[in-house]
Each structure stands twice: as C-alpha cells, then as structure tokens.
C-alpha cells in the first residue's frame, strides 16, 4: 500500500469516527436551572409577564396582545419544547419577539425551567 493510500485510509477512518461520535457531543442535555432561569426572566421577561408569570407586568397594559399568563391551563399544557420554540422564535403578530441570538440555548432552557416553576406556584 502506498503512503498516499494509507494516509487517505486513515483520514477517511477518522472522518467516519468523527461522524459517528459527533451527535453524542451535541446530544448531552444542558441541565436546566431555575435559579439561573429566574435571573434571565427578571432581566428580560418580567416587564411583560410580571413577577409571578400572570401576564401583568408593568409593560403589559401598553401591549395590543396580552402577554402569556403562565398559570392558564393552556400554558400548562404546552410541552417544554413548545415553550422553548416560543422563546427562541417568538410569536407572529404579537410583541413576543425571538430571543435567538440574544440568549444562549442554556439561558432559554433555564427560562423554560423557571416558567414551569412559576406555573406550578398557584396551582
């Protein structure tokens, strides 16, 4: 086997191994944290959604579309993935804009954990 052939075989082998194990690196779940989520919520969400997540923040009355009340049954029924998608991409025709690029994936997951915590407080 020529030097070029061995080098090419090694390169292809390493590439295949990388392809097989790369998904495992990204599949690790970020451990959500309600304490970190609360800090992000207070900075970015509380003005509209309110301290307790009732949709009664100081900026809420000025909005044409009311912010989500996390204590409503319809909010409670949403999966974590739906909540994450809403934070990440926003809601069309509403003041809820996309937070993608402004919050990290971990911060968005932390906020979802904190929203879940809030929604269970008054149940």
ChimeraX attribute file (.defattr): number of C-alpha atoms within 10 A of each C-alpha:
attribute: neighborCount
match mode: 1-to-1
recipient: residues
	/A:1	5
	/A:2	7
	/A:3	8
	/A:4	9
	/A:5	10
	/A:6	11
	/A:7	11
	/A:8	12
	/A:9	12
	/A:10	12
	/A:11	12
	/A:12	12
	/A:13	12
	/A:14	12
	/A:15	11
	/A:16	12
	/A:17	11
	/A:18	11
	/A:19	11
	/A:20	10
	/A:21	10
	/A:22	11
	/A:23	10
	/A:24	9
	/A:25	8
	/A:26	9
	/A:27	8
	/A:28	8
	/A:29	9
	/A:30	12
	/A:31	10
	/A:32	17
	/A:33	16
	/A:34	20
	/A:35	13
	/A:36	16
	/A:37	22
	/A:38	23
	/A:39	15
	/A:40	18
	/A:41	24
	/A:42	14
	/A:43	10
	/A:44	14
	/A:45	19
	/A:46	21
	/A:47	17
	/A:48	24
	/A:49	23
	/A:50	20
	/A:51	17
	/A:52	18
	/A:53	25
	/A:54	18
	/A:55	22
	/A:56	19
	/A:57	17
	/A:58	13
	/A:59	15
	/A:60	19
	/A:61	13
	/A:62	9
	/A:63	11
	/A:64	10
	/A:65	12
	/A:66	17
	/A:67	23
	/A:68	18
	/A:69	19
	/A:70	21
	/A:71	20
	/A:72	13
	/A:73	11
	/A:74	10
	/A:75	16
	/A:76	15
	/A:77	9
	/A:78	12
	/A:79	12
	/A:80	15
	/A:81	11
	/A:82	13
	/A:83	20
	/A:84	19
	/A:85	16
	/A:86	17
	/A:87	20
	/A:88	20
	/A:89	14
	/A:90	17
	/A:91	13
	/A:92	10
	/A:93	9
	/A:94	12
	/A:95	15
	/A:96	18
	/A:97	14
	/A:98	16
	/A:99	17
	/A:100	14
	/A:101	8
	/A:102	10
	/A:103	16
	/A:104	12
	/A:105	15
	/A:106	16
	/A:107	20
	/A:108	24
	/A:109	26
	/A:110	25
	/A:111	29
	/A:112	25
	/A:113	23
	/A:114	23
	/A:115	23
	/A:116	20
	/A:117	17
	/A:118	19
	/A:119	20
	/A:120	12
	/A:121	10
	/A:122	8
	/A:123	8
